[in-house]
Amino acid sequence: MFLIYQSFLFLILLISPIIIIIRIFRNKEDKVRFKEKFCFFSKKRGAGNLIWFHGSSVGEILSIIPLIKKYEKDKSIQKILVTSSTLSSSRILKKFSLKKTIHQFYPIDLYFFSKIFLNYWKPQLAIFLESEIWPSMFQTLSNKKIPLILLNARITKKTFKKWKKINYFTKSIFRKIKIAYPQNIETKHFLKKLEVVNIKKIGNLKFIDTEQKNQNELDEKISIKLKRSKVWIAASTHADEETIAANAHILLKKKNKNIITIIIPRHIDRVKDIISKIEKLNLKIVKHTSKNKNFKNVDIYLVDSFGESKKFYKLAPTVFMGGSLTKKGGQNPLEAARFGAKILHGPDIDNFKEVYKLLKNYNMSKKVKTSKEIASSVKFKKKTKKGIQIKNFGSIIYKRTIKELDKIIYNEIKKTKILGL
């Protein structure tokens, strides 16, 4: 099975130039740094020990920022390598003042590339996040006796069924994991069935607050103008959800003349399409990146730049969380909830079942299916105390996570010193 997997990836490698060109054209790939995926590294490793974190995209990388900041201050750790697969996630780290953290794109999972990657970076420890299971890299890490941690692990019922179809091969991969920390009970159950040797539940990293002082402040002029109106947010929206939010705005406007709906799409490359659809509803739109912002009679404030969500969550008492009306499994509602916002969501929240269960217990979330239901559920008063409770819960998970990782990291550093590596 491993040979079939390698053969399949080799075929993809042959057509990869075409794939890369298309992705560059669609602004989904870095024009220069895409070469890192083929192990042409753009940064030097440098001397000293190195710990490696890998996450697929934005959500995973954001969830480990508090951990990275902690280990940035640790003198016993010389380098921190962070890899990811998407262009948007590569931009995230630039927003933080990190001195010894290096970002590279994750290589194609051919055994050949995995070997080159590990020979170059020589990590003391590999920490993979959520659903990032890569057979070639896992095998190479095992061969080189580099401990592999699966942090904030997430296995859904759907992915579990897929892995079970190749049961023998799957178990051989999952046995390479030294210890897994599942983010929910469902994942813990599936990890046991996949024969992960060591499993320990410490909580979901996404409860941890990643806010930085003075970094998530909205421009004062924009903030003042928005505060003069009643605002609510449709965040991390996917195709069609913007139109649903716009129709909810039309209904809300019948009772609230001074209302602005803030739309923050999941993918900003869709902005032109979003504007086209909303303009057909005769609504006035202002783009966040527009130099001339005329707020007179504005209906929709469209956030067309990346990484701005938190700045707006501070303003809005109600946030509809996208990806939940379009069978995407939902997006992370915790950033908005930490600011005391009421969370509205569609029926599809498979990615965050336990999170929404907690929010429901706190009376902070509500399921909606239509524009009419959204409009009738929007409130203009924050639940600040509930938001503080969620922040405190995140602090507990942070302390548990650091305690666990410290034991493993310092043990590996100690081994390296003894062996003189």
N, C-alpha and C positions, 0 to 999 in steps of 0.2 A: 504493500500500500504506500509506503514511503517513496518508493521508486516511481509509482504512478503520480504521486503528488509532485515530485521533482520534475517529472516529464511535462506535466501540465504547466508548471511555472516557467519551464524553459520555453514552451510555446508562446506564453504570454510575453516573455523576454524578447522574443523575435519580433513581435509586433509592437513592443513598448515605445519605439520612437514615434509611431503614429498616435498612440494613446497620449504620450507626453505633449506632442504638438497641439492636439485637441484641447487638453487640459490647460495648457499655457494660453491658448486662444480664449478659453472661457474664464481666464483669471483664477484657475484652481491649482496652478502649479507655479513655482518660482522659476523665472526664466534662466537663472544661473544655478541656483542651489538644487535643482532637481537631480543633479549629478550625484548628490549624496546618497540617493536611493540605489545607486550602482556602486557605492563604496568609493567614490572620489570625494574624500573628506575636505571640507573647507576650513576646518579648524585643527590646530595642533593639540595633541593630548597633553603634553607637558609632563612633568615629573610628579611623583607622589601617588597616594592611593585615590581611587575613584569609585564612587557609587553611581549606579545607573538607574534612572527612572524611565519607563516607557508608557505612554498613553496615546490612544488613537487621535483624539481631537481636543477641542476647546474645553469641554466639560471635565475631562480627565485631568488635563494640565492645570486648570484652575483649582481643582480639588487638592492638588499636592503643593500649591504655592506656600501655604503655611509651613509645611514640612521642609521644603527647600530653604525657606528663609531661616528656619531653625538651624539646619545643617550648614548654611552659609557662614554662620557665626562660630561653628565648631572647628577649632584649630587642628583637630586630629584628622579632619577630612580635607584633602587638598583640592579635589575636583568633584564636580557634580555634572554628570551628563544627563541631559533630558532629550529623548527622542519622541517624535510624533509623526503622523502621516499626512496631516493636512496643512495647507498654507495658512489658514486662519489661526491654527494652534501655534504656528511658529511665530506669529506676531504678538501673541499673548505675553511671552517672556520679556519682550522689549519694553513692556509697560512697567516692569519692576526693576529696581536697582540691584541687580545681582552681579557679583564680581567674579565668583569662581564657577558659575554655572554656564555650561556650553549647551547650545541646542544644535541638533542635527536631525535630518529626516531619517526615518527608519528604513533600513534596506529591504529590497525585495527578498522574500523568504526562501531563496535558494541556499542550499547547504554551502555552496562555494562562497557566496556573499556573507553568510553568517560567520564563516571561519575568518574571512578577511576582517570583518567588523570587530570581532572579539580579539584577534591578534593585534589590532591597532589600538583599541581603547582599553583593553585589559582591565575590566571592572572587577572590584572585589566582590561585588554583589549586584544582582539584577532584580529590580522591582517592577513587575508588570502590573498594569492597572485594568480592573474591570473585566472586559471580555477579550482581552488581547492574548489569544492563544496561537502561537506560531510554531508549528512542528519542527522546522529546520533549526531555528534559533534555540528552541528548548533542548533539542538533541545535542547541539554544539555546546551549549552551556553545561550540559550534563557531562559531556566528554572532557571538558576542561575543568570539571569539578568547581564550577562557579555557582554558588547558591542562588536559587531562583525563588522569588517571593511573588505570590499573586495577591496584590493588595486591593481592597475594596471590590473583591471579585463579584461578578454578576453573570449568572447563567439563567436565562429564561427557559420556560418550558419548551418554547419553539426551538431554541438553539440546542437544548439538551436532546431533543428528539433527533436533530440532525447529527449530532455527535454519536448518538447510540447506533445509528445506521452502520457506522464503521467501528463497532465496539472494541475490537481487539487493538486496532490502531490508536483509537481515542485513549484507551486506558494506558497504553504505552507512553503517550504524550503527557497525560495528567499526572502520572507517577513521577515525572521529572520535577514536579513542584515540591520544594522543601516544606513550605507552609503556605496555606491559603487563608486569607481573612475575608470571609463573605460579608457583603453589605446587607444581606437579608436572610431570613430563615429558609426561603425557597432555594436560594443558591447553595446554602449549607447542605440541604437535602440532596441536591443534584451533584455536588462535589463528592459527597460520600459514595454515591452510586457510581461515579466515575473513578473511584478508588484513589482519590487524593489522600496521601498518608496522614498528613497533619493539618487539621482545620481548627481555627479559633475565631469566634465572632466577637468583634470589638466595636461594631457600629459602622454607619455609613459616613465616609469622609465628606460627603457633600453637605453634611450638617455644619461643618466647620466654616467659620466666617473667614473670607479671604480679603476683607476690606482693608484698604490702606488709607491712613489719614491724608487728607488734602489731595488724594489722587482721584477720588470719585465725586468731585464737586462739579456741579453744572455751572456753566458760565452765568455770572450774576444777572446779566440783562435778560437772558432767556428764562432763568429761574423766576425772576420777578414777573415777567409777562405771563408765564404759565400759572403762577400762583394766584393771579388775578382771576383765573377761570377755574371751573370745576374740571378736573382731569381724571381720566382712567387710562389704563394701558392694555394693549394687546401685544404680548411679547413672544419672541421666538416663534413667530408665525410662519406657517408653510403655505403653499399655494391654496387659494380659495379662502383661507382663514382671514386674510385681510379684508376680503369682500364681506364676509360675515360680520367682522368687526365694524366695517363702515356702515352696514345696514343697521347694526345695533346703535351706532351713533345717530343715525337719522331718527330712530325711535326715541332715543334719550333726549334729543334736541327739542322734541315736542313739549317736554316738561322743564327742560333746563336750557334756556337760550344761551347762556354763557358757558358752553361746554366744549372741551377740546379732547379728542381721542388721540392718544400717542400710539403709533404703530411701530414696533421694533421687529423687523423681519429676521428670521433665522439666517437667511442668506442674502446679503446686500446686493449680489449680482442680479437679483430679481426686481430691483427697484423700478426700472422702466415699465415692466409689465404691471407692477402693483399700481403705479401712478395712472397708467392707461385705464385699468379697471375701475379705479376709484373716481376718476374724472367723469366716467360715464354715468355716475350717480349724482353728478352736479355738485360735488363737494369740493371745497377749497383746500388745497394741500400746501403745506410749507415743508420744505426739506431742511433737515438739521444742518447740512453742509452748505446751504444757500447763504450767500453773503448778505443779500437784502431780505431780511425776514420781516414781512409785513403780517402782523398778527390780527389785523382787522378782519373780522368775520371768518377767521380760520376755523376749519372743521377738523382736519387731520394734520398732526405734526408727525412727519415720517422721518424716523431716525435711520439715515442711510450711511452711517459710518459704523465701524466695528468696535466692539468692546465698550459701549456707552450705557448699557442697560442699567447698571447700578445707580448712575446719576439720576435716572428718571424714577427708579423704584422709590427713592426717598420722597418723591412728590405725591405718588398716587396711592389712594386708599384701596383701590381695586385693580387687580391684574388678571387678565385672561391669559392663561399659559398655553401657547400653541403646540402643534404636533399632536394634539389630543382629539381633534376632529377629522384628522386625515390619515389615520392608521400609521402613525409614526412612533407610537408608544409614549408620547408626551415628552416634555422638556422639564428640566429641573426647576421646581417652584420655590426652592428654599431661599434663594437670593432675595426674592420679593417678599417672602413671608418673614424674613428676619427684620424687615422694616415695618412690620405690622400690617401688611396688605392682605386683604381678603383675596383668595385665589379661586378663580373660576377655571374650569377645565372640562374638556369633552370626555366621552366614554373611554377612549383609548389611553390609558395611563400605565400600561404594563411595565414600562421602564422604572416607575417610581411608586409601585403599589404600597409599600410600607411607609413611604414618606407621606403619601396622601392619606393613609390610614391615621397617622399621627395628626396631620392637619385637620382631619375631620373630627377627631377627638377634641381638638382645641377650638372647634367651631370656626375654623379659618378657611375652609374650602367648600365649594359647591359644584356639583356636576351640572353642565348645561349642554344643550344640543343645537339650539337655534339662536338666531339674532335676537328674537323676542325674549328668550329665556336669559340671554346675556344682559340685555337692557334692563329687565326687571330685577336682576341680581346685583347690578352695580350700586355700590354704596360709597359715600364720600366721607367716611370717618374711619381712621386707622385703628387697628387693634395693637397698640404699642406694647402693652404688657405681655401679650402673647408672643410678639416678636422677640422680646428680651428672653423669654423662656426658651425659645428655639435657639437663640445665641448661646445661652448657658448650656443647653444640651450638647451643642457643637463643641464647646470647650471641654466637656467631659470626654467626648470621643477623641479629640485632639490629644489629650493627656494619655489616654489609653494607647493610641497609635504610636506616639513617641516612645512610650515605655517599651512597647513590643519591638519597634525597629531599633532602638538603642542597643538592646541586648544582642540582636543579630549583627548589626553593623560593627559594634565595638569588638565582638568576638572575631569577626573576619579580619579586622584591622590588626588585632592582636596576633592572629595566626600568621599574617603577612610579615609582621615584624620578627616573629620567631624564626620563620623560614628564610628571612633576609631578602625577600622579594622586593 
